[in-house]
């Protein structure tokens, strides 16, 4: 029974989180297209056969597919697999549309929009994800404020990277890697992705500022949300006395600025860590696929609900935690979609850049080849990440135990 309850909780949380992120991404494309007067055939959340569908007054079919693992907006006349017809396809499409609807109808179709308008529509999806993250972070800051714990060192672990760098109890970390820091978690987030990378810190010590250079070391840690992870550590423990915590309140403008800063920090950290992964400085075992993300959503919801005195408080705690997770995943989805890989939005923008320079679309054969390569890369990455998930969740150990 417990296994069934865990599965149900995981499925519900995963669908809710992914559904919000995907819906906002596709709404970005949809709203930009509407704003620029583009004719749209379908807006779908999920793939496969529709379990629900309806048409609005503008003739757009809204549908929910049975597989809630993505979504799409289909523009009128968008029949090319890569959504990038070449010159011959465009000429044939133009003749057909002029014959059926007249010359004036061309301006409503995506592929006959000016290049800058098509670029805006494509880029609107990822930027809607960034806007969602900013809105969530800003809303939470404005509604609840935050409790800030400055990183005043209480303890330095013997023989650690921090001891080797010269940290002392009582030091207040005010700058890390050239960036001003105010909170313990800002330093922690930076250190976790900079194992074996010398990092400059500035601390306040006895009324003076002292520069220290520390190289975080790899350490395998386990937590209730992400499970086991190999991360960078310094070997510092912050002071956590009651008087060390500071309550900060935010007005609308300050909250918006804070939301934008948090979104940028998440994006910057993601880009930096991916860069280290691509260059082989860190392993790829931390990549998570759908199973890993689903597991994290369940753990986040459970932690938010723990210790709640009532069902209402339980739902509120779980909901707030999931909302923050939505913001984090939304930033990741926005960034990943901007990568210059065919089948992703960044790949479309790359082809548009070629079209802007060459004054013609890429040849159909090249587009088709790029589409296949891009699809293979994306599917391969998903399979590899899923393999990591299975290893992390010890699924193979479970089956081995059953048959041993």
C-alpha positions as CSV (number, residue, x, y, z in Angstrom):
1,X,0.0,0.0,0.0
2,X,2.9,2.4,0.9
3,X,4.5,1.7,-2.5
4,X,1.2,2.6,-4.3
5,X,0.9,5.8,-2.2
6,X,4.4,6.8,-3.0
7,X,3.9,6.1,-6.7
8,X,0.6,8.2,-6.7
9,X,2.3,11.1,-4.9
10,X,5.2,11.0,-7.3
11,X,3.0,10.9,-10.4
12,X,0.7,13.7,-9.2
13,X,3.6,16.0,-8.2
14,X,5.6,15.4,-11.3
15,X,2.6,16.0,-13.6
16,X,1.7,19.2,-11.8
17,X,5.3,20.6,-11.9
18,X,6.0,19.6,-15.4
19,X,2.5,20.7,-16.6
20,X,3.0,24.2,-15.3
21,X,6.5,24.6,-16.8
22,X,5.5,23.2,-20.2
23,X,2.2,25.1,-20.3
24,X,3.9,28.5,-19.6
25,X,6.6,27.7,-22.2
26,X,4.0,27.0,-24.9
27,X,1.9,29.9,-23.8
28,X,5.0,32.1,-24.5
29,X,5.0,30.9,-28.1
30,X,1.2,31.2,-28.3
31,X,0.9,34.7,-26.9
32,X,3.7,36.1,-29.0
33,X,2.2,34.5,-32.1
34,X,-1.2,36.0,-31.3
35,X,0.3,39.4,-30.6
36,X,1.9,39.3,-34.1
37,X,-1.3,38.2,-35.8
38,X,-0.3,34.6,-36.5
39,X,-2.9,32.0,-37.4
40,X,-2.8,29.0,-35.0
41,X,-4.3,25.5,-35.5
42,X,-3.7,23.8,-32.1
43,X,-2.4,24.3,-28.6
44,X,-1.6,21.0,-26.9
45,X,-0.5,20.0,-23.5
46,X,0.8,16.5,-23.6
47,X,1.3,14.2,-26.6
48,X,-0.7,11.4,-28.1
49,X,-4.4,10.9,-28.4
50,X,-6.5,13.7,-26.9
51,X,-8.3,12.9,-23.7
52,X,-10.0,16.4,-23.9
53,X,-10.3,19.0,-26.7
54,X,-12.3,22.0,-27.6
55,X,-12.2,24.9,-30.1
56,X,-12.3,28.6,-29.2
57,X,-13.9,31.4,-31.3
58,X,-10.7,32.0,-33.2
59,X,-10.7,28.3,-34.4
60,X,-7.8,27.2,-32.2
61,X,-8.1,23.6,-31.0
62,X,-7.1,23.3,-27.4
63,X,-6.3,19.8,-26.3
64,X,-4.8,17.7,-23.5
65,X,-2.9,14.6,-24.6
66,X,-2.8,11.4,-22.7
67,X,1.1,11.6,-22.3
68,X,1.8,14.6,-20.0
69,X,5.5,14.9,-20.9
70,X,5.5,17.9,-23.1
71,X,3.3,20.1,-25.3
72,X,3.3,22.1,-28.5
73,X,1.8,24.9,-30.5
74,X,1.0,24.1,-34.1
75,X,0.8,27.1,-36.5
76,X,-1.4,27.0,-39.5
77,X,0.4,25.5,-42.5
78,X,3.2,24.1,-40.3
79,X,3.5,20.6,-41.9
80,X,7.3,20.4,-42.2
81,X,8.8,18.1,-39.6
82,X,11.4,20.6,-38.5
83,X,9.0,23.6,-38.9
84,X,11.6,25.1,-41.3
85,X,10.5,24.7,-44.9
86,X,13.0,25.6,-47.6
87,X,12.6,27.9,-50.6
88,X,10.7,25.3,-52.7
89,X,8.4,24.4,-49.9
90,X,7.6,28.1,-49.3
91,X,7.0,28.7,-52.9
92,X,4.5,25.8,-53.1
93,X,2.9,26.8,-49.9
94,X,2.5,30.4,-51.1
95,X,0.8,29.4,-54.4
96,X,-1.6,27.1,-52.5
97,X,-2.5,29.8,-50.0
98,X,-3.0,32.5,-52.6
99,X,-5.2,30.2,-54.6
100,X,-7.4,29.3,-51.6
101,X,-7.4,32.5,-49.5
102,X,-5.9,35.3,-51.5
103,X,-2.7,37.3,-51.3
104,X,-3.7,39.1,-48.1
105,X,-3.9,35.9,-46.1
106,X,-0.2,35.3,-46.3
107,X,0.6,37.7,-43.5
108,X,-1.3,35.5,-41.0
109,X,0.9,32.4,-41.6
110,X,4.0,31.9,-39.5
111,X,6.4,31.0,-42.3
112,X,5.6,34.2,-44.2
113,X,6.1,36.5,-41.3
114,X,9.2,38.7,-41.3
115,X,12.3,37.0,-39.9
116,X,12.3,39.1,-36.8
117,X,8.7,38.2,-36.0
118,X,9.4,34.5,-36.3
119,X,12.5,34.9,-34.1
120,X,10.4,36.6,-31.4
121,X,7.7,33.9,-31.5
122,X,10.3,31.1,-31.2
123,X,12.3,32.9,-28.4
124,X,9.2,33.7,-26.5
125,X,8.9,30.2,-25.1
126,X,12.2,30.1,-23.2
127,X,11.8,33.7,-22.1
128,X,8.3,32.8,-20.7
129,X,10.1,30.2,-18.6
130,X,12.5,32.8,-17.2
131,X,9.6,35.2,-16.6
132,X,7.7,32.5,-14.7
133,X,10.8,31.9,-12.4
134,X,11.1,35.6,-11.8
135,X,7.4,35.9,-11.0
136,X,7.5,33.0,-8.6
137,X,10.6,34.1,-6.7
138,X,9.3,37.7,-6.6
139,X,5.9,36.6,-5.4
140,X,7.4,34.5,-2.6
141,X,9.7,37.4,-1.5
142,X,6.9,39.9,-1.5
143,X,4.4,37.6,0.3
144,X,6.7,36.0,2.9
145,X,10.0,38.0,2.8
146,X,12.9,35.8,3.7
147,X,15.0,34.8,6.7
148,X,18.7,35.5,5.8
149,X,21.6,33.7,7.5
150,X,24.8,35.5,6.7
151,X,27.8,33.2,6.4
152,X,29.7,33.9,9.6
153,X,32.0,31.0,10.2
154,X,31.4,29.1,13.4
155,X,33.7,26.1,12.7
156,X,36.5,25.2,10.3
157,X,36.8,21.4,9.7
158,X,40.4,20.2,10.3
159,X,42.4,19.3,7.2
160,X,39.8,20.8,5.0
161,X,40.0,23.1,2.0
162,X,38.9,26.0,4.2
163,X,41.6,25.3,6.8
164,X,44.2,25.2,4.0
165,X,43.0,28.6,2.7
166,X,43.2,30.2,6.1
167,X,39.6,30.6,7.2
168,X,39.0,31.2,10.9
169,X,36.0,31.0,13.2
170,X,34.3,34.4,13.3
171,X,35.1,35.3,9.7
172,X,32.1,36.8,7.8
173,X,32.1,35.9,4.1
174,X,31.0,39.0,2.1
175,X,32.3,38.2,-1.4
176,X,32.8,34.9,-3.3
177,X,34.2,34.6,-6.8
178,X,33.9,38.4,-7.4
179,X,30.2,38.5,-6.4
180,X,28.9,40.1,-3.2
181,X,27.1,37.6,-1.0
182,X,24.7,38.1,1.8
183,X,23.4,34.6,2.6
184,X,24.8,31.3,3.6
185,X,23.0,29.5,0.7
186,X,24.6,31.8,-1.9
187,X,28.1,30.7,-0.8
188,X,27.0,27.0,-0.6
189,X,25.5,27.1,-4.1
190,X,28.7,28.5,-5.6
191,X,31.0,26.1,-3.8
192,X,29.0,23.0,-4.8
193,X,29.7,23.5,-8.5
194,X,33.4,24.6,-8.1
195,X,35.1,21.5,-6.8
196,X,38.9,21.6,-7.7
197,X,38.6,25.2,-8.9
198,X,40.5,27.9,-6.9
199,X,37.9,30.4,-5.8
200,X,38.5,33.9,-4.3
201,X,36.7,34.8,-1.1
202,X,36.7,38.1,0.8
203,X,35.9,37.9,4.6
204,X,35.5,40.5,7.3
205,X,37.9,39.8,10.1
206,X,38.5,42.1,13.1
207,X,37.1,45.1,11.2
208,X,39.3,44.5,8.1
209,X,38.7,42.7,4.8
210,X,40.9,39.7,4.1
211,X,41.2,38.0,0.7
212,X,41.4,34.1,0.8
213,X,41.7,31.7,-2.0
214,X,40.2,28.2,-1.4
215,X,39.8,25.2,-3.7
216,X,36.7,23.2,-2.8
217,X,37.1,19.4,-2.7
218,X,34.8,16.7,-3.9
219,X,32.6,15.0,-1.4
220,X,29.6,12.7,-1.7
221,X,26.7,13.9,0.3
222,X,23.1,12.7,0.8
223,X,20.0,14.8,1.4
224,X,16.3,14.2,1.6
225,X,15.6,15.9,-1.7
226,X,18.3,14.9,-4.2
227,X,19.7,11.7,-2.6
228,X,23.4,11.1,-3.1
229,X,25.3,13.8,-4.9
230,X,29.0,14.5,-5.5
231,X,29.5,18.2,-4.7
232,X,32.2,20.6,-3.8
233,X,32.7,21.4,-0.1
234,X,35.0,23.8,1.8
235,X,34.7,22.4,5.3
236,X,32.9,25.4,7.0
237,X,30.0,25.5,9.3
238,X,28.0,28.7,9.7
239,X,27.0,30.3,13.0
240,X,23.3,29.6,13.5
241,X,22.5,31.3,16.8
242,X,19.1,33.0,17.0
243,X,20.6,36.5,16.7
244,X,22.5,35.5,13.5
245,X,19.2,35.2,11.5
246,X,17.9,38.4,9.9
247,X,14.3,38.8,8.7
248,X,14.0,40.8,5.5
249,X,10.8,42.3,4.0
250,X,10.4,43.2,0.4
251,X,8.2,45.8,-1.4
252,X,7.0,45.1,-5.0
253,X,10.0,46.6,-6.7
254,X,12.6,45.1,-4.4
255,X,10.8,41.7,-4.7
256,X,10.9,41.9,-8.5
257,X,14.6,42.8,-8.5
258,X,15.3,40.0,-6.0
259,X,13.3,37.5,-8.2
260,X,15.4,38.6,-11.3
261,X,18.6,38.2,-9.4
262,X,17.7,34.7,-8.1
263,X,16.7,33.6,-11.6
264,X,20.0,34.9,-13.0
265,X,22.0,33.2,-10.3
266,X,20.3,29.8,-11.1
267,X,20.9,30.3,-14.8
268,X,24.5,31.3,-14.3
269,X,25.2,28.3,-12.1
270,X,23.5,26.0,-14.6
271,X,25.6,27.3,-17.5
272,X,28.8,27.1,-15.5
273,X,28.2,23.5,-14.4
274,X,27.2,22.4,-17.9
275,X,30.3,24.0,-19.2
276,X,32.4,22.0,-16.8
277,X,30.5,18.9,-17.7
278,X,31.1,19.4,-21.4
279,X,34.8,20.0,-20.9
280,X,35.1,16.8,-18.8
281,X,36.0,18.6,-15.5
282,X,33.0,17.0,-13.8
283,X,31.2,13.7,-14.4
284,X,27.8,13.3,-16.0
285,X,26.4,11.1,-13.3
286,X,24.5,14.0,-11.8
287,X,22.3,14.4,-14.9
288,X,18.7,13.7,-14.1
289,X,16.0,12.4,-16.4
290,X,12.2,12.2,-15.9
291,X,12.5,9.5,-13.2
292,X,15.0,11.6,-11.2
293,X,12.9,14.8,-11.5
294,X,9.8,12.9,-10.5
295,X,11.6,11.6,-7.4
296,X,12.8,15.1,-6.5
297,X,9.2,16.5,-6.8
298,X,7.9,13.8,-4.5
299,X,10.7,14.5,-1.9
300,X,10.2,18.2,-2.1
301,X,6.4,17.9,-1.5
302,X,6.9,15.5,1.4
303,X,9.5,17.8,3.1
304,X,7.1,20.7,2.8
305,X,4.3,18.8,4.4
306,X,6.3,17.3,7.3
307,X,5.2,18.4,10.7
308,X,2.1,20.3,9.5
309,X,-0.6,20.6,12.2
310,X,-3.4,20.3,9.7
311,X,-4.2,19.2,6.2
312,X,-4.4,22.8,5.1
313,X,-0.9,23.6,6.4
314,X,0.3,20.4,4.9
315,X,-1.0,21.4,1.4
316,X,0.4,24.9,1.9
317,X,3.9,23.7,2.8
318,X,4.0,21.1,0.0
319,X,2.6,23.7,-2.5
320,X,5.2,26.4,-1.6
321,X,8.0,23.9,-1.9
322,X,6.7,22.7,-5.3
323,X,6.3,26.3,-6.4
324,X,10.0,27.0,-5.8
325,X,10.9,23.7,-7.6
326,X,8.7,24.9,-10.6
327,X,10.8,28.1,-10.7
328,X,14.1,26.1,-10.7
329,X,13.0,23.7,-13.4
330,X,11.5,26.5,-15.4
331,X,14.9,28.2,-15.6
332,X,16.5,24.9,-16.7
333,X,13.9,24.3,-19.4
334,X,14.3,27.8,-20.7
335,X,18.1,27.5,-20.9
336,X,18.0,24.0,-22.4
337,X,15.6,25.2,-25.1
338,X,18.0,28.0,-26.1
339,X,20.8,25.6,-26.9
340,X,21.6,25.6,-30.7
341,X,20.3,22.1,-31.3
342,X,17.8,21.4,-34.1
343,X,14.4,20.4,-32.7
344,X,14.9,22.9,-29.8
345,X,14.0,26.6,-30.0
346,X,17.7,27.4,-30.1
347,X,18.1,25.3,-33.2
348,X,15.3,27.2,-34.9
349,X,17.0,30.5,-34.0
350,X,20.3,29.2,-35.4
351,X,18.6,28.4,-38.7
352,X,17.0,31.9,-38.7
353,X,20.5,33.4,-38.2
354,X,21.6,31.5,-41.3
355,X,18.5,32.7,-43.2
356,X,19.3,36.3,-42.2
357,X,22.8,36.1,-43.5
358,X,22.2,34.0,-46.6
359,X,18.8,35.7,-47.4
360,X,17.2,32.3,-48.0
361,X,16.2,29.3,-45.8
362,X,18.5,26.4,-45.4
363,X,18.1,23.6,-47.9
364,X,15.5,21.0,-47.0
365,X,18.0,18.1,-47.0
366,X,20.3,20.0,-44.5
367,X,17.3,20.9,-42.3
368,X,16.1,17.3,-42.3
369,X,19.6,16.0,-41.5
370,X,19.9,18.6,-38.7
371,X,16.5,17.6,-37.4
372,X,17.5,13.9,-37.2
373,X,20.8,14.7,-35.5
374,X,19.2,17.0,-33.0
375,X,16.5,14.5,-32.2
376,X,19.1,11.7,-31.8
377,X,21.1,14.0,-29.4
378,X,18.0,14.9,-27.3
379,X,16.8,11.3,-27.1
380,X,20.3,10.0,-26.4
381,X,20.7,12.5,-23.5
382,X,17.3,11.5,-22.1
383,X,18.2,7.8,-22.2
384,X,21.5,8.5,-20.6
385,X,19.9,10.6,-17.9
386,X,17.3,7.9,-17.3
387,X,20.1,5.4,-16.9
388,X,21.5,7.6,-14.2
389,X,18.1,7.8,-12.6
390,X,17.8,4.0,-12.5
391,X,21.3,3.7,-11.0
392,X,20.6,6.4,-8.4
393,X,17.3,4.8,-7.4
394,X,19.0,1.5,-7.2
395,X,16.5,-0.2,-9.4
396,X,19.1,-2.7,-10.7
397,X,20.0,-3.7,-7.1
398,X,16.3,-4.3,-6.5
399,X,16.0,-6.7,-9.4
400,X,19.3,-8.3,-8.6
401,X,17.9,-9.0,-5.1
402,X,14.7,-10.5,-6.5
403,X,16.6,-13.1,-8.6
404,X,19.5,-13.8,-6.4
